[in-house]
Amino acid sequence: MLASLSIRDIVLIDRLDLAFEPGLSALTGETGAGKSILLGALGLACGERADRAMVRSGAGQGGATAVFELADHHAAWAILDEAGIAAEPGEPVILRRVITADGRSRAHVNDQPASVGLLRALGDALVEIHGQHDGRGLLDPKTHRGLLDEFARAAPLLDAVSGAWKSLAAARERVDALTGQQDRAAAEEDFLRHAVDALDALDPRAGEEASLAGERRFLQQAEQALSELQAASDILSGGEGMAGRLNAALRGLERVRDALGAAEDEPGGAAATARAALERAAGALDRALIEFSEAEDALGDAGSAFEVEPGGLERVEERLFALRAAARKHDVPVDGLPALRAELAERLDAIEHSGDRLKEARAALSAAEADYAKAAEALSAARSKAGEALAAAVMAELAPLKLDRAKFRVAVSSDRERAGPKGWDRVAFEVATNPGAPFGPLDKIASGGELSRFALALKVCLAGEDSGLVMVFDEVDQGVGGAVADAVGSRLARLAGGTQALVVTHSPQVAARAQAHYRIEKGEAGETMRTHVQRLDGGARREEIARMLSGAEITEAARAAADELMA
């Protein structure tokens, strides 16, 4: 609800602070007293267009501040959160707008700088103005479909349509993507097929480059190594050969040892010493023969290792160079060739089977279109049924509001070309104000006074759970009186029972229904005129309603009539 409105230097108001209450508040006063200034200031705070002419003459700037107290579930909290404005449920929401004499304006939300667009978005979520020339709220054709859906309690059907629309959009994107791939495939297929065939023939393997490079280095050194090994072998086995000389020496030692064996000698004698020396020499030669034999075997093994098949180096280099050439061609590392081969094969497979995939995608699209059509048709049927019920309810409200010659209907028309997440229906509230006249848009056909009463009738019929909107009705009772004015007042009071409504009125029957009453009057202040607002209670309110009944001179009969109305 609107908790308070503060105005500074706007037109004829220099300083004004008003506090408001839930329920119906009436704003009354003579024509030209400044009731429209209050509504203009509220609109200014809620993001409506600012005009420097609004700044009071002689002031450097003017401004308006509107303070709202909102329920935790109010839609304004989501708007604040999306805009990054710090606010906690339970705290007041403060909209402030300042306009300077040169036409510049500044906006603040909860004392934080904000854009006028944010102010307007919040204002639309907080205040709904129904006036003779106001095109928002119920009179805005863009709102009619949403209002009808709320009346029809169509949330489950809307969810179904929204979900079907998302699936349909995804199916369309899939078909478009595959169609685009297929169009590009013809130019790409020959390249991919050639590349895959070449890589298949090459058959690259991970780590192969390092292995081939090492083998190449070995083979490049093999010829030289084999020559050196052969020279070493020749040295060992040249002439009589080292083994032959060692064996000859060993046999000579054995003959000497045999000759000494026949000689007898005391321990420690010359013969014993010689025999011991010969044993050591024979053992050393024997070990030398064993080591020499192992050296020859090792040289043989090494030579065998370096004996490579003819053309081995050429074969390894050809393979290595082929891998590196392929890597340069595709601009990848050699070790990246196996992965590239798999990727190109996958792309080629996608092209070769794109027809099947596209066929499947088109079948899925057809199914999604059928699902969406089914959901949209169900929503359309619910809207048409609810439209008839709403039209009947509004028609029942028109006669008491002196619109008995008018007709109202809800036009629901389906256009599949305009399909979207909320269906394919166009919804419009249409009226015919005179018998035989054609139906037309509500905001185009009805006159100023009729518009306000049509809006009131609609609002009464659409009223459901508290939307959190502050409803403002500007001279909804224009041109009516008596029983019609009383009907307007009773409907406003009923409408405001679950929310907050402000009405600018000249009708005592309407003012008498309000829980709060404010009188707006204009008076001289020195050489200028000023607008003042006074909260009326008790006797002061009785006098104001009596004035509205009788005019300039308040009679006792008027006071009695005022007492009757207030009762």
Buried (B, 14 or more C-beta within 10 A) or exposed (E): BBBBBBBBBBBBBBEBEBEBEBBBBBBBBBEEBBBBBBBBBBBBBBBBEBEBEBBBEEBEBBBBBBBBBBEEEBBBBEBBEEBEBEBEEEEEBBBBBBBBBEEEBBBBBBEBEBEBEBBBBBBBBBBBBBBBEBEBBBBBBEBBBEBBBBBBEBEEBBEBBBBBBEBBBEBBEBBEEBBEBBEEBEEEBEEBBEBBEBBEEBEBEEEBBEEBBEBBEBBEEBEEBBEEBEEBBEEBBEEEEBBEEBBEBBEEBEEBBEEBEEEEEEEEEEBBEBBEEBEEBBEEBEEBBEEBEEBBEEBEEBBEEBEBEEEBBEBBBEBBEEBBEBBEEBEBEBBBBBEBBEBBBEBBEBBEEBEEBBEEBBEBBEEBBEBBBEBBBBBBEBBBEBBEBBBEBBBEBBEBBBBEEBBBBBBBEBEEEEBEBBBBBBBBBBBBBEEEEEBBBBBEBBEEBBBBBBBBBBBBBBBEEEBBBBBBBBBBBBBBBEEBBBBBBBBBBBBBEEBBBBBBBBBBBBBBBBBBBBBBBBEEEEEEEBBBBEBBEEEEBBBBBBBBBBEEEBEEEBBEBBEEBBE
